[in-house]
Amino acid sequence: MLHFKPKDLPQPQVHKIMLGGIAPRPIALVSSLSEDGIPNLTPFSFFNAFGSNPPIIAFSPARRGKDASLKDTYNNLIKTKECVVQSVTYNMVEQISLASTEYPPEVNEFEKSGLTPIDSDIVKPKRVKESPFQMECKVRDILSYGEGGGSANIFICEVLKFHVVEDIFKNGVIHPDLIDLVSRMSANFYCRASGQAIFEVEKPVLKKGIGYDKLPGFMKKSHIYSANNLGKFGNIENLPDENEVDKFINEIRDIKFENYELGEEAFFRYERHNNFRYMLKSVLDMEKGNHLTNVQAKLKIYLEMTAKSALEANDIDFAWKTALYAGKFL
């Protein structure tokens, strides 16, 4: 591991390290107006949400690294205290890159980027029509740290009104595949936050999981489960008892699966397709028929592979009962 103290590095190097390790970062596309009414549109990736009552967001138009000069957004908001903050989607990302160009203050980035300005309801700056998520905001506080290149200027804003496209909702939630956001990484890298990049993690809000420390020792010693797997196992409230496990195993033994094949080759084919039910049936039949050499060790490994597949498919009950049955083959 490398170790750095920021004070020992040049500012550009500190900047690169932060942007590489603190990512992906959401992008705030901020529209503002100068005192003379000149529109400005600029993206900032030092941005996030910090509360919902009232709704508070913050972003930082940091001083330019090359000469420590202040950005147009900073100068506008210091005087007008109003802005609109938009989310950035994949379909807009090249236009957003254009808007990030350091044009002179008199240049309208809406025109340069080709994005469409539309009237806001409360504040004077325009909204961006192409963004499916827009927030009209007023500045509540401004925090500045230093006057050198890259110094932070944090604008803390209250959201006065949301504008959200209706068809990005699914079951009452803004769905990541429908809004299709992008985020900033290091250098020229971006991340598309949809499709295979999206996964779910159950929040332990309404229950208290047993925790990693209460997992059976043989599971924590496994070479099959990852730390992520063990963390997911630890989110269960109560372990299945021995009778529940035995009943579950006997039910799987008695099922007649369609197009089912026995043997290690079939087991690994089922694993490739994440067919954990057929995997378990295959292991139980191999156990019954004594089809394995070094039976005990292999059965435990195959059962843990099965439990892992079920866990990653979010069938937690199946995973736990299979994992506990694997404990019989220590």
N, C-alpha and C positions, 0 to 999 in steps of 0.2 A: 504494500500500500504506500502511495506517495503522500507526503505531508507538506502543507503549505501554510504560511501565515500571509494573509492578504497584504500586510504592510511591506512584505519583502518582495512583492511581485509588481510589475507594471500594471496599470489599470486595465489595458486591453486583455492581459492574461487572466486577471481576476474575472473579467466579464465573460470570457470564453469558458472558464471553469464553471461559473454559475449557470450559464445557459445550457451547458451540457448535462449538468447534474440535477438541475431544477427544471424538470420537463416531464411530460408535455405541459405547456402553458397555454391557457385559453387566450384568445386574441380579442381585445376590445377595439372595435372600429369606432373611433370617436369623431363626431362631427361637432364643430363649434363655429362661432362667428366672432370676427374682430369688432372693435368698437365702430368701425366704419362699415360694418355689414358684409365684409368679405368672408365667404365660406371657407372652412378648412376641414379636411377629412384625413385622418391619420390612424394607422393601427398601432396598438401597444400590446406587447405580450407580458409586461409586468402588470398583471390584472387578475382580480378575482372577486368573489362575493364574500361578505363578512357578517351578514345578519339579515333577518327578514322582518323584523318588527322594531323600527321601520326597515324597509329593504335598503341595505347599504352595500355599495360596491366601491372599489378603489382601483386606481391605475396610476402608473408613474410615467409621465413624460420626462424621463431623466435628462440631465444636461448632455449635450453631445460629447462623445468621447474625444473627438479630435481637437476641439477648442473650448469646451465647457460652455458653449453658448446655449441659450434657452430656446426651446422649440416653440413654434407658433401656437400650438395647443395650450402650452403653459401661459404664454402672453395673453391669449384670448380669455382663458378661464379666470385668470387673476382679475380681469376687469369685468367680465360679464357674468361669471358664476353659473353658467348654463351650458349643457351639452346633451347630446344624444349618444348613447353607447349601444352599438349593434354587435351581434354575434357574426362570426365569419364562417361561411360554409364552403364546401369543396368547390362548388360551381362558381364561387366568387374569387378564389384565392389568387389568381393571376392579376385580377383587377386591384385587389388589395395590395399586392406587391407594387403595382404602379403608384398607388396612393401613398406608399411609404417613401417615395422619392422625395428628397429634400428640395422641393421647389421654393422659390421666393415667396414671402408672405402674400403678395398680391395675386398669386396663382390659385385658381379654384381647382382643387383636387377632384371634385365631382366631374368636372369636364375632362381632366387628364385621364381619369380612371374609367370613364364611361359609365359610372354608376349614376343611378337616377335619384335626384333629390325630391322629397315630398314633404309637405308641411307637417309640422308637429302640432299637437293640440294645446300644449301648455308652454313649452319653451320656444325660443326663437330659432335655434339651429334646426336645420332640416334633418329628416330621417332618410335612411338609405332604403329605397324600395326593395332592392334585391335581397336584403337580409330578412329572414323569417322571424327574427327575434330582436326587438328594438326597445330601448329604455330611455324615456325622457327623464333627465336628471338635473338636480341643482347641487352645487358644490356646498358641502357642509364645513369641511376643514381642509387645510393645506399644510402638509408637513414637508419641510425641506431639510436635507442633510448634506451640508457641504456645498462648496462652490467650484469644485474641480470637475474635470471630465468624468462623466458617468455618475455623478451625484444624483441621488434620488429626489424627486419632487412628487410626493404622494397626494393625489387629489381624492378625498373621501367624499363620495356623492350619495345622495338619497334619491332613490327612484320614485318619480312622481307618477309615472304611467308606463305600463307595459303595452306593447303592441306585438301580438304573437299570431302567426299564421295558423289557422285552425287545423289544417290537414297534417301538421307534424305531431298531433296528439294521437296516442293509442291507449285506450283504457284509462283515460284521464291523465296520462303521463306523457311528457315530451319524449318521444322515442328517439334514441340516438341514430337509428338507421334512417329515420325520416327527416331529422334536422341536418344530419350529415356534416357535423362541425369539423373544422380543422384546428390544429394547435401547433405551436412553435416548439421546435427542438433546437439543437445547436446549429451553428453555421447556416447553411442553406436548407437544412432539413425541416420538414413538416410532418405531422402525423394526422391521418384521416381517422376520425373517431367514429367509425361505423363498420358494419360487416363483421369480418372475422377478428377485427381488433376489439370488439365488444364482448364482454363476458359478465356473468352475474356472480355476486358474492352475497350470500344471505347476511343481513345485518342482525347482530344479536341485541336488538333493541327491546323486544318484548319478552325475552327469556334470558336465563343465565345458563350458558353452556358450562359443562363440567370443567373445561379448560385442559390445556396440554398436560398439566401436572397430574391429572387424574386418569390419563390414558393408561391402559395396561402396559406394563414394562415391555412385553414381547413386541408390542406394536411400535414403541419408540425405538427399539433395537432393529427394526426391520430395515433391510436394504432396498425394499421396494417402494415404500412410502416416502414421499418428499416432505419437507417441512410444511409446505402448503397443504398437502394432504392431511397431515397430523393436525394442523390448525383447524381444518374443516371438520375432522372427526371430533375435535374438542368443543364444537358448537352445539352438541346434543345435550339435552337437559338430563336425560336418564338413560343409562345403558340397558339394552335388552337383557332379560335374565336368561338363564340356561334353558329353561323350558321353552321360551320364545324362540331361541336359536334352534333348538332341536326340532320344534314343530316346523319352522321355516325350512330347514334342511330336508326334512322328510317330505315336505310338500314338493320341493324341487326334484327330489329323487323320483317321485311318482308321476311327474308330468311327462307326457309323450309329446316331445317337440317335433314339429314338422321339418322334414329334410335335415334331421339331426344326424351327425356322424360322431363316432367315438375315436379318441386317440389324441396324441400330442400334436400331430400335424393339424388336425381339425381345431384343437384348442387355440393354437396360434393364429389360425385363420379367423376364428371368432374374435380374437383379441384385436386383430387389425381392423375389424369392422365395429369394434366396441360393443359387441353383442355379449354383454356380461351374463345374461341369463343362460345362454348356451355354454358360455365358458364354465359357469358353476356346474351345470349339468354334466359337462364333460369331465370335470375334476372328480365329481362324486362317483361317476361311473368308473373312472380309472382307479379310484380308491377301492371300490367294491370288487372290481375284477382283478386287482393287483397287477395292473398293466405297466407299472413303472419299476425301474431300478432305483435304488436309494429312495424308497417310497416316502418316508416321513418328510425328508427335506424338500423333495419336489412338491409334495402335496401342499405344504405350507407356502412355498413360493407361488404356486399356481393360484392358490386361494387368495393370497395377498394381491396378486396381479388382477384377479377378478374383482376383489373389493375396491381396488384403485380405479378400475374402469367404471364400476357402479358409482363410486364417489364423484368422479369427474363428469358423470352424466346426471349428477344431482339426485340419484336414488339413494338417499342417506340411510334409510332403514335396511335396504338390501346390502349396502356396503358394510354397515356395522355388524349385521348378523353373520355375514361371510367372514369378516375380519376376526370376529370372536371365535367362529368355528375353526379358523386357521390356528388359533391358540392351542388346539388339541394336539397339534403335530409338532410340538417343540422337541 
